[in-house]
């Protein structure tokens, strides 16, 4: 699907579920990861996450489009268009839009430890996610020197 097809699809959803035309621009944004879409209050344009469409398909993307169209139509009608507003929540429920988008699976495991610090003196170990300069730090138990060891695996704890 390209931006022109997306534009037609959003216009069709707008008429079918909201009874009002969508008169602005919508396009795919290939950089959106944490959110499924964005509505811009100044230009009234909408961005839709390409990654969400690619990973979850048309059904999930249609829910995201409905969510963004709720912001769009309520803002143009000078009603509560923000997530916390009752108007927004009621319209979103009525049209069947998603409150939250599903998280993408393309992120690396952020909870994985990548380094281990080992004390030369007491042999205490510390797990780290980020690399650090061991010359600036000492062991928290005995004040001994530390050694940085890269991990090739993810430990259980």
N, C-alpha and C positions, 0 to 999 in steps of 0.2 A: 504494500500500500504506500502511496506517495502522498504528498501534502495536498494535492488537488482532490484526490479521493477522500482524504480525511476531511477536507472542507465540506464536500458534499454530504458526507456521512453525518457530520455535526449539524449541518443545516437541517437534515432530515430528522435527526433525533430531537432537535429543538422544536420543530413544528409538531412532531408526533406526541411528545411527552409534555411540552410546555405550552403549546398552542401559540407560540410567538416565534418570529423569525430570528435567526442569528445573522446579524448584519456586519460582523467584523471578521478578522482573520484568525485562523487556527493553523498551527503547524506542529510537526514533530520536532522535539528537541532531543538530540542524541546525548546530551550531557546530563539530563535529569536522572538521578538515581534514587535519592531519598524520598522523592515525591512523585506521584503519578501524573500530576499536571499543575499548571499555574494559570491563574487569572490575573490580568494586569488591569488595575482600576483606572489608570490614566488613559490607556489606549483601547481598553476593552477587548484586547486580543487574548488568545488562549494558547498555551504551549502544552503539548501532550508528550509524555515520556515514550520515546521509541523503544527503550529497553523493556518497559512494561508490556507494550504491545507485542514485541518480539517473544518475550518469555511466557506471557500468560494468555495471549490471544485476544479475539474480538470481544468476548463476553466481559472479561475484566476491564478492558479498555472502554467499553460502553458505559460501565459503572463510573469510571473516572471522568468520562466526558459529561455524564449527567451531573456529577458533583461540581465540575467547573461551570456548567451551564446554570446551576443553582446560584453560584456566586454572580454570574453574569446578569441573569434576568432580575434577581433581587436588587442588585446594585443599580441597574437602570431604572427600576421602579421605586428607588429611594426607600427600600425596606431593609431589614436586617440581613446583610449578606455575609457576615462573619460566622466562623464556626460555632461560636458560643450563642448566637442569636436564635430565638425560638422560630422565627420565620424560616431561617435556613434549615434547621433541623426538621421542621414539618414538611417543607417542600422536598427535601432530600429523601425523606421516608416515602412520600407520595409517589415520586417518580422512580424510586428504586435505585438510587445512586449509592455508591459506597462511601461510608464515613471515613474509612482509612484504606489506603492501598496496600496490597500485599508486598512484603519486602522482597527485594531481588536476591537471587542466589549467586550473583557474580562476585560478591565481596570475598576476599580472602578471610580466613579464620582470624578474627581480630583478638580472640582470647588465647591464641597460641603463644606459648613462650618460645622465644627464638634464641635466647642466650642464658647461660648459667654463669654465675659468679662463684668462685671457689676461693676460700681463704687458705693461704699457704701455711698459716700458723695452727689454727684449730680445725681446719678442713670443713668449716661450715659452708653450706651452699645456699645460694639465693637465685631464684628464677627471675628473668627479666624479659620484657617484650621488646624493649629498645636497647640499642647498643649504647654503651657509655664509656667514658674515659676513666679507666680504673686508676690512673695515676692521681686523680683528684679525690678518691674515696678510700676508706679503710673499712675493715670488717666491723660490724656493729656489735659483735660479741667480745672480741679480743683486741681490736685495733690493728690487726695484722694486714699485710698486703693482700690484694685481690688479684685473681686471674680471670680473664673473660674467655669463656668457652662457647663457641657457636653450637647450637643444637640442630641436628638434622631431623629430629623427630619431635613429636608433641608428647610430653610426659603426661601421665594420668592425672596428677594433681598439681 
